Amino acid sequence: MKIPATVALVFFGAYAPWATHAVAQEWPAKAITLVVPFPAGGGTDAFARPLSAILSKQLGRQVVNDNRGGAGGNLGAGIAARAAKDGYTYFMGAVHHAIAPSVYKKLDYSLEKDFAPIAVVAVVPQVIVVTPKRIKETDLAAFIALAKQNPGKLNYASAGSGTSHHLAGELFKIAAGVDIAHVPHKGAGPALQDLLSGQQVDVMFDGLGSSAQYIKSGLIMPLAVAAKSRSTAIPFVPTAAEAGLKGYEVSTWYALWGVAGSPQAINDRMVAETAKALAAPELKTLWAAQGAILGPANSKEMTAFVSAEIAKWAKVAKSANIQVD
């Protein structure tokens, strides 16, 4: 018997919400991959791994971190953007990915078109840190004076050309009126390890999330926090303004995306599961220890936040004349 078109529309219209709900209820049926576009040991990893562990417990399926470093975080982003649209691949991006459209001539992904926003999981201030193995100055003013006395002889490590570490360093050069060389690495982890070794680099403009433990252990020396107010994680460290460098404020943020085109019901559930995970006492304690606060936790606010960040960093990249092939 042929079903009239109007009846079919009513039937399937009623069925669709039930089917969508069923998909979300059955998910996940297997392990979930979280693409982390930087090597292990960096700031992104510092937030991705604890979050993955809590989500694994909540969902009853393993959330596996897949570190895909390279090209300032763009390699991993491209891999995630091309993943199957089935709700089993997520992407932990960072402020670097809001900078990339302005500094790279060509990207094989679009942050705003290829990904579905889940939540900004952490926002942390950057901190200016030096290695005591090479730098004996213990305050920002003295370090700036040293750099002015030795133009081009000091250098700073970054997670790669075009990353927030890079732009933060260029902003510092402009604000402080100094000339220090840029030494790009394949991720914040390798850059920080290079700084810790004291063999090649002098300073780093790093996210507090990855530097906090080394600051507290005395392995690196903090000169200033690039924020309006001091961090509760390291309250003994002055802000850049307090240390004499006004207007120097840089924050690093980390965000979770799904693959655009994946079932909306699954992404909606991941939004809810992520909010639940971020409210877990162990994550709240860990985030606080790293000086992190939560960012927008719904897709509409996150979309607006990311768009504003892209516009902000476009102005900075243009001002500093930064372009990466």
Residue pairs with C-beta under 8 A, 6 or more apart in sequence:
3 11
20 263
20 264
20 265
21 265
23 263
23 265
23 266
24 263
24 265
24 266
24 268
24 269
27 87
27 263
27 266
27 269
28 59
28 60
28 61
28 87
28 88
29 61
30 61
30 88
31 61
31 62
31 63
31 64
31 88
32 55
32 59
32 61
32 62
32 63
32 64
32 88
32 89
32 90
33 63
33 64
33 66
33 83
33 88
33 89
33 90
34 48
34 52
34 63
34 64
34 65
34 66
34 90
34 91
34 92
35 66
35 68
35 76
35 77
35 79
35 80
35 83
35 89
35 90
35 91
35 92
36 44
36 45
36 48
36 65
36 66
36 67
36 68
36 76
36 92
37 44
37 68
37 69
37 70
37 73
37 74
37 75
37 76
37 77
37 79
37 80
37 91
37 92
37 93
37 94
37 97
38 44
38 45
38 67
38 69
38 73
38 76
38 94
38 159
38 187
38 188
38 189
39 45
39 67
39 69
39 186
39 187
39 189
39 190
40 67
40 189
41 187
41 188
41 189
41 190
41 192
41 193
41 210
42 159
42 187
42 188
42 189
42 191
42 192
42 210
43 94
43 124
43 188
43 206
43 207
43 209
43 210
43 252
43 254
44 73
44 92
44 94
44 188
44 254
45 65
45 67
45 189
45 210
46 209
46 210
46 290
47 92
47 121
47 122
47 209
47 254
47 287
47 290
47 292
48 65
48 92
48 254
49 65
50 282
50 283
50 286
51 92
51 121
51 256
51 274
51 277
51 278
51 283
52 63
52 64
52 65
53 63
54 277
54 280
54 282
54 283
55 63
55 273
55 274
55 277
56 62
56 63
58 273
58 276
58 277
59 273
63 90
67 76
68 75
68 76
68 79
69 75
69 76
69 186
69 187
70 76
70 186
71 160
72 96
72 100
72 104
72 159
72 160
72 161
72 162
72 163
72 166
72 324
73 93
73 94
73 96
73 97
73 100
73 159
73 160
73 163
74 97
74 100
74 104
74 107
74 108
74 109
76 91
77 91
77 93
77 97
77 100
77 107
77 109
77 111
78 107
78 108
78 109
80 89
80 90
80 91
80 109
80 115
80 257
80 259
81 91
81 108
81 109
81 110
81 114
81 115
81 259
82 109
83 89
83 259
84 259
85 259
85 260
85 261
85 262
86 262
86 263
87 258
87 259
87 262
87 263
87 266
87 267
87 270
89 258
89 259
90 118
90 256
90 257
90 258
90 259
90 270
91 115
91 256
91 257
91 258
91 259
92 121
92 254
92 255
92 256
93 111
93 115
93 254
93 255
93 256
93 257
94 164
94 252
94 253
94 254
94 255
95 164
95 251
95 252
95 253
95 254
95 309
95 313
96 159
96 160
96 162
96 163
96 164
97 111
98 111
98 306
98 309
98 310
98 312
98 313
99 162
99 163
99 164
99 167
99 313
99 316
99 317
100 107
100 111
100 162
101 107
101 111
101 310
101 314
102 310
102 313
102 314
102 316
102 317
102 318
102 322
103 161
103 162
103 167
103 317
103 322
103 323
103 324
104 162
104 324
105 323
105 324
105 325
109 115
111 306
111 310
112 303
112 306
112 307
112 310
113 260
114 259
114 260
115 257
115 258
115 259
115 260
116 257
116 258
116 259
116 260
116 261
116 262
116 267
116 299
117 255
117 257
117 299
117 302
117 303
117 306
118 255
118 256
118 257
118 258
118 267
118 270
118 271
118 274
118 299
118 302
119 255
119 256
119 271
119 274
119 275
119 278
119 294
119 295
119 296
119 297
119 298
119 302
120 253
120 254
120 255
120 294
120 295
120 296
120 297
120 302
120 305
121 254
121 255
121 256
121 274
121 278
121 294
121 295
122 209
122 253
122 254
122 287
122 290
122 292
122 293
122 294
122 295
123 251
123 252
123 253
123 292
123 293
123 294
123 295
124 207
124 208
124 209
124 251
124 252
124 253
124 290
124 291
124 292
124 293
125 207
125 208
125 225
125 226
125 227
125 231
125 249
125 250
125 251
125 252
125 291
126 164
126 165
126 168
126 205
126 206
126 207
126 208
126 225
126 226
126 227
126 250
126 251
126 252
127 205
127 206
127 207
127 208
127 211
127 215
127 222
127 224
127 225
127 226
127 231
127 234
127 237
128 140
128 143
128 172
128 203
128 204
128 205
128 222
128 223
128 224
128 225
128 226
128 240
129 195
129 203
129 204
129 206
129 211
129 214
129 215
129 220
129 221
129 222
129 223
130 137
130 143
130 195
130 202
130 203
130 204
130 220
130 221
130 223
131 195
131 196
131 197
131 198
131 201
131 202
131 203
131 220
131 221
132 198
132 218
132 220
132 221
133 197
133 198
134 198
134 201
134 202
135 143
135 146
135 202
135 203
135 221
137 143
137 145
137 146
137 223
138 221
138 223
139 223
139 243
140 223
140 224
140 238
140 240
140 243
140 244
140 245
141 243
141 244
143 203
143 223
144 176
144 177
144 178
144 244
144 245
146 154
147 154
147 176
147 178
147 179
147 180
148 177
148 178
151 178
151 179
152 179
152 180
152 181
154 178
154 180
154 181
154 202
154 203
155 180
155 181
155 182
155 183
155 200
155 201
155 202
155 203
156 169
156 172
156 180
156 181
156 182
156 183
156 201
156 202
156 203
156 204
156 205
157 165
157 183
157 185
157 191
157 192
157 194
157 195
157 201
157 203
157 204
158 165
158 166
158 169
158 182
158 183
158 184
158 185
158 191
158 204
158 205
159 165
159 166
159 184
159 185
159 186
159 187
159 188
159 191
160 166
160 184
160 185
160 186
160 187
161 182
161 184
161 324
162 322
162 324
163 184
163 188
164 207
164 250
164 252
165 188
165 191
165 204
165 205
165 206
166 182
166 184
166 322
167 250
167 313
167 316
167 317
167 320
167 322
168 205
168 226
168 250
169 180
169 182
169 205
170 182
170 320
170 322
171 248
171 250
171 316
171 320
172 178
172 180
172 205
172 245
172 248
173 179
173 180
174 319
174 320
175 245
175 247
175 248
176 245
176 248
180 202
180 203
183 191
183 194
183 200
183 201
185 191
185 194
188 206
188 207
188 210
189 210
191 201
191 204
191 206
192 204
192 206
192 210
192 211
192 214
194 200
194 201
195 201
195 203
195 204
195 220
196 214
196 219
196 220
204 211
204 220
205 226
205 250
207 252
208 225
208 231
208 233
208 234
208 252
208 290
208 291
208 292
209 252
209 254
209 290
209 291
209 292
211 220
211 222
212 233
212 234
212 289
212 290
212 291
214 220
215 221
215 222
215 234
215 237
216 234
222 234
222 237
223 237
223 243
224 237
224 238
224 239
224 240
224 242
224 243
224 245
224 248
225 231
225 234
225 237
225 238
225 239
225 240
226 239
226 240
226 248
226 249
226 250
226 251
227 239
227 240
227 249
227 251
228 239
228 241
228 249
229 239
230 237
230 238
230 239
230 242
231 237
231 291
232 288
232 291
233 288
233 289
233 290
233 291
234 291
240 246
240 248
240 249
241 247
241 248
253 295
253 309
255 295
255 302
255 306
256 270
256 274
258 266
258 267
258 270
267 299
271 297
271 298
271 299
274 297
275 297
277 283
278 284
278 287
278 294
278 297
287 293
287 294
295 302
295 305
296 302
296 304
296 305
317 323
